[in-house]
């Protein structure tokens, strides 16, 4: 099985998960602000607890897409670019966890 094909599948799954979590995030934020659609406690819990999933799927989707773009443009050496993108993703997620 080819590694690029697996990355394409992961990228598509992360895009769909990102869409789902973004809709939940918007609805829970609206419900929290206007006290409609959901009970206040549920809306606040969903909005504040699901943000890590949103950030995770955003990073996975964005970093894989950046890798594909850099490969199309023939920028950098493959393994170095992969390591830099993985390090960027881990660093960004760690930063989000540290400010949370």
C-alpha positions as CSV (number, residue, x, y, z in Angstrom):
1,X,0.0,0.0,0.0
2,X,1.3,3.4,-1.0
3,X,2.0,6.0,1.7
4,X,0.6,8.9,-0.3
5,X,-2.7,7.0,-0.7
6,X,-3.0,6.6,3.1
7,X,-2.3,10.3,3.6
8,X,-5.0,11.2,1.1
9,X,-7.5,9.1,3.1
10,X,-6.4,10.5,6.4
11,X,-6.7,14.0,4.9
12,X,-10.3,13.4,3.7
13,X,-11.3,11.8,7.0
14,X,-9.8,14.8,8.9
15,X,-11.7,17.2,6.6
16,X,-15.0,15.5,7.3
17,X,-14.3,15.4,11.1
18,X,-13.3,19.0,11.0
19,X,-16.6,19.9,9.3
20,X,-18.6,18.0,11.9
21,X,-16.7,19.5,14.8
22,X,-16.9,23.0,13.3
23,X,-20.7,22.7,13.0
24,X,-21.0,21.5,16.6
25,X,-18.7,24.3,17.7
26,X,-20.8,26.9,16.0
27,X,-24.1,25.6,17.2
28,X,-22.8,25.2,20.8
29,X,-21.3,28.7,20.7
30,X,-24.6,30.2,19.4
31,X,-26.6,28.2,22.0
32,X,-24.2,29.4,24.8
33,X,-24.5,33.0,23.7
34,X,-28.3,33.2,23.2
35,X,-29.4,30.4,25.5
36,X,-31.4,28.7,22.7
37,X,-31.2,25.3,21.0
38,X,-29.3,23.6,23.9
39,X,-29.3,23.9,27.7
40,X,-26.7,26.4,28.8
41,X,-24.6,23.9,30.7
42,X,-24.5,21.5,27.8
43,X,-23.7,24.2,25.3
44,X,-20.8,25.5,27.5
45,X,-19.5,22.0,28.0
46,X,-19.6,21.2,24.3
47,X,-18.0,24.4,23.3
48,X,-15.2,24.3,25.8
49,X,-14.4,20.6,25.8
50,X,-14.5,19.9,22.0
51,X,-12.1,22.6,21.0
52,X,-9.1,20.2,21.3
53,X,-10.7,17.9,18.8
54,X,-11.2,20.8,16.5
55,X,-7.6,21.9,16.8
56,X,-6.3,18.4,16.3
57,X,-8.3,17.7,13.1
58,X,-7.4,21.2,11.8
59,X,-3.7,20.6,12.3
60,X,-3.9,17.1,10.7
61,X,-5.8,18.4,7.7
62,X,-3.7,21.6,7.2
63,X,-0.3,19.9,7.6
64,X,-1.1,17.0,5.2
65,X,-2.4,19.6,2.7
66,X,0.8,21.7,3.1
67,X,2.9,18.5,2.6
68,X,1.1,17.8,-0.7
69,X,1.4,21.4,-1.8
70,X,5.2,21.4,-1.1
71,X,5.6,18.1,-3.0
72,X,3.7,19.5,-6.0
73,X,6.0,22.6,-6.0
74,X,9.1,20.3,-5.5
75,X,10.1,22.3,-2.4
76,X,12.7,20.7,0.0
77,X,13.7,17.2,0.6
78,X,10.9,14.8,1.4
79,X,12.0,13.4,4.7
80,X,13.1,16.8,6.1
81,X,9.8,18.4,5.1
82,X,7.9,15.5,6.7
83,X,9.9,15.9,10.0
84,X,9.5,19.7,10.0
85,X,5.7,19.4,9.5
86,X,5.4,16.7,12.2
87,X,7.4,18.9,14.6
88,X,5.3,21.9,13.7
89,X,2.1,20.0,14.4
90,X,3.3,18.7,17.7
91,X,4.6,22.1,18.7
92,X,1.3,23.8,17.7
93,X,-0.8,21.2,19.6
94,X,1.5,21.5,22.7
95,X,1.1,25.3,22.5
96,X,-2.7,25.0,22.5
97,X,-2.6,22.6,25.4
98,X,-0.3,24.9,27.4
99,X,-2.6,28.0,27.0
100,X,-5.7,26.0,27.7
